[in-house]
C-alpha cells in the first residue's frame, strides 16, 4: 500500500497529534507499507500567530498536487484542517478521489477561548471541512457521539497507543523537589486550563513539563511551581516517571495521549470527568475523575502504580495502526489495501 498522509502538524512540534501520526506511520512502514508525509517543512511556511512553533504552509496547493500526481497513492489521509489539509481536500474533490480525515483538535473551542470566535461558526467550518470525507476518524466513542450530534457524518473510531518500552517506571529521585510531586505535561496554553491546576492548594511541588504561549505569564503568576520546559524521548519519560501523580486539567482534549504515557510510567492520573479522560480512565484503580480537581489529585496519590502500568499496556501502537489502516478508503483502480495488520 502507498499512503499519502497530509498534516499541518508535524515535527518538531511535540504533542499528541504528532506522536499519533508518527507512531502510526512508523508502524505501517515496519509492516512493509510505503507512507509519504506531506508536511509544512516541505513547503514555504510561516509561523502561526500566537503559536510560532507551529508552521503554516501557505500557497502549497500546486506543489502538493504535483507530488500527489507523481506518487499515485493507494489511499489519502488528511489529518488536519490547516492550509495543507485544505489544499489536499481541494485536490481530492477536484479529481473525485476518495479520502479520509481525522478530528484531532477542538479548534472551535480554541478559537473561542483565544479570539472569542463564535463556537457555532467554528463547528460549521469544521463540519464543512470533513463533509467530503469517506470516513472521519475520531479517538473515542464520546467524541464520536458528540460530533454526530453536531451534524458530522461517516464517523469511525481510531484509538491510540503508548510505547511502554519508553514510558515505564523510573527513578523518583530525578526530581529532587519536596514530595508529593504533582506533574502536568503538555502545551502551556489557555485551552489546557493549566491555572485550574496551578491554583490548587496542594502539598509538595507542582511541576510543569512543556512550553507554550502562556508560560512566561504563568511562571510569573505562580513562582512556587517549577516550569522545566519541553522534554523529549527518554528525558520526557523520566520526568513523567519521577512524579507521584499526573494532573490533567484540560477540558478540551479529544483524547489526552499523555494520560497513557503517565500511566505506563506507573503514575496515577487526576482529571476532570470530561470527554477524553472519561474514555481513557475507565478504571478507578488507575485514576480519579472529579470536578474537584484537588480531591482528584489527592486521591490519585493513593492508587497503585503497578495497576496503572498494567492498564496502559493494554494500548499498543500496533492495534492503533491496524485500526487506522482498516478505516482508509482505497482509491479505485489502484492496488488493493490489504487487511489491517498485513503487510502489502
Secondary structure, DSSP 4 states (H G I P E B T S, - for coil): -EEEEEES--TT--SHHHHHHHHHHHHHHHTT-EEEEEEGGGS-EEEETTEEEEEEE-S-HHHHHHHHHHH--SEEEE--SSHHHHHHHHHHHHTT---EEE----HHHHHHHHH---HHHHHHHHHHHHTT-SEEEES-HHHHHHHHHTT--SEEE------TTTS----GGGS-SSSSEEEEES--SGGGTHHHHHTS--SSEEEEE---TTHHHHHHH-TTSEEEE---HHHHHHHHHT-SEEEE--SS-SS-HHHHHHHHTT-EEEE-SSTTHHHH---TTTEEE-SSHHHHHHHHTTS-HHHHHHHHTT--HHHHHHHHHHH--PPTTSPPPPPTT---
